[in-house]
Amino acid sequence: QDGDGTFGEAEDAFSFDLVLALPNLAFVTTSVPATIKNGETLTVSWTAQNNGTAVARASWIDRAVLSSDETYGNADDIQIGTATTDADLAIGASYDRSASVAVPFGITGQFRVLIKLDHGGAVVEGDAADNLVSLPIEVQFSAPPSDLIVEQVTAPAGALTGQSVQVTWRVKNQGTSTTSRADWSDRVFLSADDQLSA
């Protein structure tokens, strides 16, 4: 209002510029191996930078997962690890992080390593769309360290009620290393079918 007591005049209006200063976490570099075998340690690393217009206030957590698809946060994700940043990050400053996990047995094929900066959304950013990166990796088969199988079974073709029968079997370790202990128990069941149930 220009002070003349009349409201709504054109000269009552005024304008100004409002600059919103926000941090923005973004990837600079990432490192993921092209292939990995079951049981090997998968290590991924990344460098992130604050390329926004304000300091990124601590703290926040980055997270890396191994996934069979491109979707971060769904049920198939296998967590590789998390990394916490507990100090403020100045404009233009960067940091290095890494995470490691032993690749589980039983999965093979084409996977993705998904790395999410500030996965909990603790930092209010100007653009959070660049907080996620997806990188390809092939998981190759490797036999478990120890894998016991029943290699051979010998049993009579028939028997009478109340009669004792002799059953013998041979166990083989088809894994890649010695079993973790020297003693264990095997169990033998008599069943009307070939299904082992509880």
C-alpha positions in Angstrom: 0.0 0.0 0.0 1.4 3.3 -1.0 0.0 5.1 2.1 -2.8 7.1 0.5 -5.5 5.1 2.2 -6.9 3.7 -1.0 -6.4 0.0 -1.4 -6.3 -2.0 -4.6 -4.5 0.6 -6.8 -1.9 -0.5 -9.3 0.8 1.4 -7.5 0.1 -0.6 -4.3 1.7 -3.7 -5.9 5.3 -4.6 -5.4 7.5 -7.5 -6.5 10.7 -9.2 -5.3 12.9 -12.2 -6.2 13.1 -15.1 -3.8 16.1 -17.4 -4.2 15.7 -20.8 -2.6 19.1 -22.2 -1.6 19.1 -26.0 -1.2 21.8 -28.7 -1.2 21.9 -31.4 -3.9 23.7 -34.7 -3.4 24.8 -36.3 -6.7 27.1 -39.1 -7.8 30.6 -38.2 -9.2 32.0 -41.7 -9.6 30.9 -45.3 -8.9 32.8 -48.6 -8.9 31.2 -52.0 -9.2 32.8 -55.2 -10.6 31.4 -56.6 -13.9 31.2 -60.1 -12.5 31.2 -61.8 -9.1 30.9 -65.4 -7.9 28.7 -66.9 -5.2 30.5 -66.7 -1.8 32.9 -63.9 -2.9 32.9 -60.5 -1.2 31.3 -57.9 -3.3 32.6 -54.4 -2.7 31.1 -51.3 -4.2 32.3 -47.7 -3.8 31.1 -44.3 -4.8 31.9 -40.6 -4.6 29.2 -38.1 -4.0 29.2 -34.3 -4.2 27.0 -31.5 -3.0 26.4 -29.6 -6.2 23.6 -27.6 -4.7 23.5 -24.0 -3.5 23.5 -24.6 0.3 25.3 -26.8 2.8 24.0 -30.3 3.2 23.3 -30.7 7.0 24.3 -34.0 8.6 23.5 -36.7 9.1 22.3 -39.0 6.4 22.7 -42.6 5.3 23.6 -44.0 1.8 22.6 -47.5 1.0 23.6 -50.1 -1.6 21.7 -53.2 -2.6 22.0 -56.1 -5.0 18.8 -56.5 -7.0 17.4 -58.7 -9.7 15.5 -55.7 -11.2 15.8 -51.9 -11.5 13.5 -51.2 -8.6 15.0 -49.9 -5.4 13.4 -50.9 -2.1 11.3 -53.9 -3.2 11.4 -57.4 -1.8 14.1 -58.8 -3.9 16.8 -56.4 -2.7 19.8 -57.9 -0.9 21.5 -55.3 1.2 25.2 -54.8 0.4 25.7 -52.2 3.2 25.0 -48.7 4.4 27.3 -45.7 5.0 26.6 -42.8 7.3 27.7 -39.2 6.7 27.8 -37.5 10.1 29.4 -34.2 9.1 28.0 -31.2 7.1 28.9 -31.2 3.5 29.8 -27.8 2.0 28.8 -26.6 -1.4 31.1 -28.3 -4.0 32.6 -30.7 -1.4 32.5 -34.4 -1.9 32.9 -37.7 0.1 33.9 -41.3 -0.6 32.0 -44.3 0.7 32.0 -48.1 0.2 30.1 -51.1 1.3 30.7 -54.9 1.1 28.8 -58.2 1.4 29.4 -61.9 0.7 27.3 -62.8 -2.3 24.9 -65.5 -1.2 24.7 -68.9 -2.8 21.7 -70.0 -4.9 21.5 -66.9 -7.1 23.0 -66.5 -10.6 22.5 -64.4 -13.6 22.2 -60.7 -14.4 21.7 -58.4 -11.5 21.9 -54.7 -10.7 23.7 -52.8 -8.0 21.5 -50.0 -6.8 23.1 -47.2 -4.7 20.9 -44.7 -3.1 22.2 -41.4 -1.6 20.4 -40.3 1.5 18.0 -43.3 1.2 16.0 -42.1 4.2 15.3 -38.6 2.8 17.0 -36.8 5.7 18.4 -34.0 3.5 16.0 -31.6 1.8 17.4 -31.3 -1.7 16.8 -29.2 -4.7 16.7 -32.3 -6.9 16.6 -35.8 -5.4 16.1 -37.5 -8.7 19.8 -38.0 -9.1 20.2 -39.8 -5.8 19.9 -43.2 -7.3 22.3 -45.1 -9.6 21.8 -48.5 -11.2 24.8 -50.5 -12.4 25.0 -54.0 -14.0 26.7 -57.0 -12.5 26.7 -60.7 -13.4 26.5 -63.2 -10.5 28.3 -66.4 -11.6 27.8 -69.9 -10.1 30.1 -71.3 -7.5 29.5 -74.4 -5.5 28.9 -73.8 -1.8 31.9 -74.4 0.5 30.4 -77.6 1.7 27.4 -79.3 0.1 26.4 -82.8 1.4 24.4 -85.0 -0.9 23.2 -88.7 -0.6 25.2 -90.3 -3.4 23.9 -93.9 -3.0 21.3 -95.8 -1.1 20.9 -99.5 -0.6 17.7 -101.0 0.9 15.7 -104.2 0.4 12.9 -104.2 -2.2 10.4 -105.4 0.5 10.0 -106.3 4.1 7.4 -107.7 6.5 5.7 -105.9 9.4 7.9 -106.2 12.5 10.9 -107.3 10.5 14.2 -105.4 10.8 15.7 -104.0 7.6 19.2 -102.9 6.8 19.6 -99.6 5.0 22.9 -98.2 4.0 23.8 -94.9 2.3 26.9 -93.0 1.1 27.2 -89.3 1.7 29.3 -87.1 -0.6 30.6 -83.5 0.0 30.2 -81.9 -3.5 31.2 -78.5 -2.2 34.5 -76.7 -2.5 35.9 -77.1 1.0 35.9 -79.3 4.1 32.8 -79.4 6.2 32.8 -77.0 9.2 32.5 -79.9 11.7 33.5 -83.6 11.8 30.3 -85.0 13.3 26.6 -84.7 12.4 23.5 -86.9 12.4 21.6 -88.3 9.4 18.0 -89.5 9.7 16.2 -92.3 7.8 12.4 -92.2 7.3 9.9 -94.8 6.1 7.3 -93.2 3.9 4.4 -94.2 1.6 5.6 -91.6 -1.0 8.8 -89.7 -2.0 7.8 -86.6 -0.1 9.5 -85.6 3.2 7.0 -83.7 5.3 7.1 -82.3 8.8 
